[in-house]
Amino acid sequence: MRLRTRITLLCCTVIAAVSGLTVPAQAAPVVLAQGYHDAIDVQYNGGRLELWVLDNSVSPPLVRDPANVVFQVKPSAQAAVPNRPEFAFLGSPGAPVWILPQTENQDLLWPTITTWHVPAGVFRNDQLTVRLLNVQGPNGFSMFTTRLGSVSVHYDSEDGLPDSLTLGLTRLHAAWAFEATGTYTLTFEVAGTRASDGALLFSNPVQYHFVVGGLS
């Protein structure tokens, strides 16, 4: 998907009851550019599935509305597409790509998809499906993991969306790849089947904002 967009950030009031976490009464736009953060933080509150950002740059962590957060992918995240067929989804070998790595680099953002704040037993088999619905940006976005030399592509905006990833109650560390500098809006939702009554629940679609390269 090769759409171009500009992100308009809106300040809004965040009101939520999240046990053990701090929620600011008024959230100001913040830029998160390095360190570990629960970028896509799944919560279950009042019978509803919700998507938030858990900002771990402060103690205790702050639950933030994604509308009030910009994730920066620093220029130093630039790499070259490996000359291996399993990485063809990133582009041509040697082409530039900006990657937030699966393993921690203290100078870069280390985002996760986190589902383990949902209480055990609420959803059938403790499973939730996180769906990437849409990507707006100057080039492709993908998310993948590597293990023992194999590559698993979880999301790829250039081979058709939506893409779905089913997770247990966990924290997923993955590589987040952007194929050009600029601004991206990633739209996610989460779904799960409630164990008590078999109801299929969906969160609202939520937009997450990324800037790849320097901040203007």
Legacy VTK file of the C-alpha trace (Angstrom):
# vtk DataFile Version 3.0
C-alpha trace
ASCII
DATASET POLYDATA
POINTS 216 float
0.000 0.000 0.000
1.560 3.284 -1.096
-0.722 6.005 0.155
0.423 9.341 1.502
-1.067 11.066 4.481
-0.414 13.645 7.117
-1.188 12.986 10.734
-3.209 15.466 12.723
-2.719 14.871 16.411
-5.566 15.713 18.747
-5.333 16.187 22.488
-8.131 14.405 24.302
-9.135 13.356 27.789
-8.294 9.808 28.716
-10.691 8.240 31.185
-10.258 4.584 32.052
-10.164 2.300 35.059
-7.051 0.178 34.736
-5.994 -1.699 37.840
-2.389 -1.172 38.900
-1.608 1.364 36.165
-1.648 5.148 36.150
-3.959 6.879 33.690
-3.428 10.636 33.204
-6.587 12.717 33.536
-5.451 14.875 30.616
-3.040 13.407 28.096
-0.682 15.689 26.177
0.874 14.595 22.892
4.126 12.769 23.545
6.864 11.402 21.312
8.236 7.968 22.211
11.537 7.389 20.426
13.465 4.837 22.436
13.093 2.131 25.031
10.503 -0.533 25.687
6.808 0.374 25.402
3.607 -1.656 25.108
2.726 0.086 21.851
-0.422 -1.938 21.215
-1.676 -2.627 24.713
-4.850 -4.726 24.853
-7.132 -4.139 27.837
-10.491 -5.564 28.902
-12.519 -3.065 30.919
-16.220 -3.032 31.723
-16.956 -5.877 29.328
-15.167 -4.145 26.442
-11.950 -4.825 24.558
-9.823 -1.704 24.255
-6.515 -0.674 22.686
-4.134 1.695 24.460
-0.455 2.602 24.684
1.422 1.769 27.877
4.216 4.331 28.200
7.050 2.786 30.191
9.282 5.863 30.079
7.895 6.944 33.452
7.282 5.173 36.740
4.637 4.021 37.298
3.812 3.447 33.610
1.143 5.635 32.036
-1.757 4.376 29.964
-2.115 6.756 27.025
-4.664 7.252 24.289
-2.934 6.325 20.999
-4.299 9.552 19.493
-1.943 11.426 21.822
1.221 9.459 21.041
3.711 9.635 18.182
6.204 6.788 17.866
9.458 7.880 16.243
11.568 5.492 14.186
14.927 7.246 14.342
17.154 7.705 11.279
19.630 5.313 12.932
17.079 2.509 12.438
17.958 2.480 8.733
19.252 -0.839 7.425
19.533 -2.589 4.065
17.205 -5.337 2.885
19.124 -8.637 3.189
19.925 -10.508 0.000
17.895 -13.524 1.084
14.614 -14.689 -0.465
12.811 -14.889 2.871
13.194 -11.091 3.222
11.764 -10.280 -0.221
8.656 -8.807 1.425
10.845 -5.875 2.573
11.819 -4.862 -0.958
14.761 -5.337 -3.289
18.071 -6.572 -1.814
20.123 -3.629 -0.622
17.194 -1.203 -0.596
16.877 0.983 2.506
14.447 -0.102 5.197
13.914 1.297 8.689
13.558 -1.457 11.274
12.687 -1.400 14.951
14.374 -4.672 15.907
12.898 -7.696 17.611
15.602 -7.585 20.288
16.319 -4.483 22.327
18.546 -1.717 21.020
18.684 0.901 23.761
18.995 3.737 21.243
15.800 2.796 19.399
12.139 2.291 20.157
11.323 -1.265 21.277
7.543 -1.612 20.840
5.459 -4.664 21.655
1.983 -6.035 21.160
0.818 -6.858 24.676
-2.210 -8.951 25.595
-1.322 -10.174 29.066
-3.107 -7.322 30.840
-6.347 -9.122 29.917
-7.367 -11.378 32.839
-6.954 -15.107 32.277
-10.140 -17.055 31.604
-12.165 -14.192 30.138
-11.671 -15.250 26.515
-11.900 -18.727 25.025
-8.540 -20.491 25.244
-7.095 -17.162 26.454
-6.701 -16.173 22.807
-7.111 -12.792 21.162
-6.755 -11.805 17.512
-4.998 -8.520 16.740
-5.882 -7.302 13.237
-4.071 -4.733 11.116
-6.882 -3.104 9.164
-5.188 -0.335 7.240
-1.850 1.376 6.649
-1.491 4.910 5.349
2.033 6.041 4.568
4.646 6.639 1.886
5.517 2.955 1.452
5.003 -0.495 2.924
4.864 -1.587 6.563
5.425 -5.081 7.888
5.962 -6.853 11.187
7.921 -10.077 11.464
9.837 -12.319 13.825
12.929 -14.417 13.273
13.845 -17.610 15.090
16.628 -20.066 14.346
17.069 -18.610 10.882
13.404 -18.748 9.870
11.253 -15.674 9.246
7.563 -15.386 10.172
5.731 -12.430 8.618
2.790 -11.410 10.802
1.628 -8.281 8.963
2.454 -6.984 5.481
0.589 -3.996 4.092
1.687 -4.723 0.528
0.069 -8.138 0.096
-3.455 -7.140 1.090
-5.140 -6.162 4.333
-6.564 -6.912 6.823
-3.966 -9.212 8.358
-4.648 -11.127 11.569
-2.397 -12.432 14.327
-3.792 -14.676 17.077
-1.980 -14.525 20.408
-2.308 -15.967 23.870
-1.892 -13.769 26.920
1.618 -12.641 26.139
3.920 -9.856 25.067
5.092 -10.108 21.459
8.514 -8.729 20.588
8.783 -8.413 16.812
10.579 -6.384 14.163
8.581 -3.432 12.821
9.709 -2.478 9.303
8.988 0.679 7.304
10.130 0.951 3.697
10.464 4.753 3.471
10.772 7.794 5.676
7.667 9.809 6.443
4.503 9.520 8.504
2.461 6.344 8.851
-0.929 5.651 10.381
-1.516 2.016 11.333
-5.093 1.035 12.186
-5.543 -1.952 14.498
-8.413 -3.705 16.230
-8.571 -6.687 18.561
-11.191 -9.435 18.773
-11.873 -12.395 21.023
-14.591 -14.902 21.896
-15.772 -14.450 25.477
-15.649 -17.741 27.338
-18.727 -17.147 29.493
-21.273 -16.711 26.689
-19.495 -17.292 23.358
-19.935 -13.670 22.301
-17.428 -12.432 19.725
-16.177 -9.060 20.936
-14.337 -6.410 18.917
-12.553 -3.292 20.024
-13.045 -0.073 18.141
-10.527 0.424 15.318
-7.656 2.504 16.696
-5.040 4.503 14.797
-1.370 4.450 15.823
0.970 7.137 14.499
4.616 6.645 13.501
7.181 9.074 12.120
10.091 7.428 10.312
13.198 9.623 10.208
13.642 13.031 11.773
10.836 15.008 13.360
9.878 18.135 11.445
LINES 1 217
216 0 1 2 3 4 5 6 7 8 9 10 11 12 13 14 15 16 17 18 19 20 21 22 23 24 25 26 27 28 29 30 31 32 33 34 35 36 37 38 39 40 41 42 43 44 45 46 47 48 49 50 51 52 53 54 55 56 57 58 59 60 61 62 63 64 65 66 67 68 69 70 71 72 73 74 75 76 77 78 79 80 81 82 83 84 85 86 87 88 89 90 91 92 93 94 95 96 97 98 99 100 101 102 103 104 105 106 107 108 109 110 111 112 113 114 115 116 117 118 119 120 121 122 123 124 125 126 127 128 129 130 131 132 133 134 135 136 137 138 139 140 141 142 143 144 145 146 147 148 149 150 151 152 153 154 155 156 157 158 159 160 161 162 163 164 165 166 167 168 169 170 171 172 173 174 175 176 177 178 179 180 181 182 183 184 185 186 187 188 189 190 191 192 193 194 195 196 197 198 199 200 201 202 203 204 205 206 207 208 209 210 211 212 213 214 215
